[in-house]
Amino acid sequence: MPKMVAVVTGSNKGIGLAIVRELCKQFQGDVYLTARQVGRGQAAVESLASEGLKPLFHQLDIDDVNSITTAAAFFKDKYGGVDVLINNAGIAFGVGDTTPFPVRAEVTLKTNFFATRDMLTHFWQIIKAGGRVVNVSSALSSSALQQCSSELQQRFRSEDMTEDELVGLMQRFVDEAKRGEHKQDGWPDTAYGVSKLGLTVRFSCLEICHCFTHMLKLSNMQKLLKV
């Protein structure tokens, strides 16, 4: 019987690293720390090893579909799939960042929505029966929804929202941000909030079959690990 395995994206620092640390202490199986850059990922693994923990490393850049498919094939071949997948990788521009909003919108949506969607597309099929998929979202997704026009709020709250329609809305936000027209078309002035709103709605569009979804809280890690 294949060994159980947990995979955390974007986990060489911050929340992702903290998740890996807790998984190493509690999860009864292999825990993979992943990162875009091999050097930073291996340094994070060494840091946790100095604490007596034993995470493993696999390179994974969610902005690169080839990297995603390579990782998915690795976990399928070695473990027969994945027991716990935590989609943590993301990007957020700091407060006061002077990058033009059109650039922030395109870059943020590319990683936080479109790339995470690619992760779900390719890893969903290898999640083992009874497995867990966790998407790390943000309270800003809710506030972004509240700042949307009534028309957009109605669409995002619609129970018949399709994935294609959602993808179209996310691309529309990026395109209108590039033209400087997003606010007049009912969008909030927060690329990060919109990206997390799209991710939250994207997951609700999936047909949940043999795996479950969770909003992540480290205090609920024990519940998450009961696969």
Phi, psi and omega in degrees: 000126182302146177292148177288150182214141176239139182234131179238120180278151178054050191244025178275355179200172173059219183301319181300317179295321178296322179295315179300317180302313181291322178297319179300329181279334191239332186280133181268070180175188179282142179240124181254120169274130179237153180204157178293314182259125184302315183301316180291323179294315180293325177296321179293321177298317179296323179297315179291327178297327179292343177267003180089012181261162187228060175287157173253166183234141169217132178294135179204116176247108186290346176281353183243109182300324178297322177295320179296311183293325177297316179295316180300318179296321179299311182290328176294314182290318186278324187238357184077012182133195183235136179271321179225123175241124178244109179276091183255333185304135180188176181224143177215126177284140183290159176299132181087000178298135185265006177301132181305143183303320179303322179290316179300319180297313183294314182293316182294314180294325180302315182274307189290331179251297188294317180289321177295325174299320177297320177301312180298319181299315186272333181267337182306320184287348179248008174289127183289157176304131182080006181286178181233138172237126181240127173252121180280108182255205184204150175297340179293341176294321179291316180293327177296319178299316181296334181272352178287160175296161180300326179295314180293320178300319180297319180291317182294331181271354184294135179284346180255018176299126177265161179296320180299320179294319179297315178301319178298320178294318180296319178292325178298318178301314180298313182297319181287329175295322179296328180270358182072025185245008187294320182292319181289343177264010172098008180267149175284166182267048179218106180293320181297314180299318179295321180298319180285329173297314179298319180296317180297315180291323179303317183290327179288343178282342182289148172276108183284121182243270188262008176226167187244163177240149182218144165274133191279129168222127182301329180292342180259018184300323180300317179296320179299322188281355180278074180264000000 
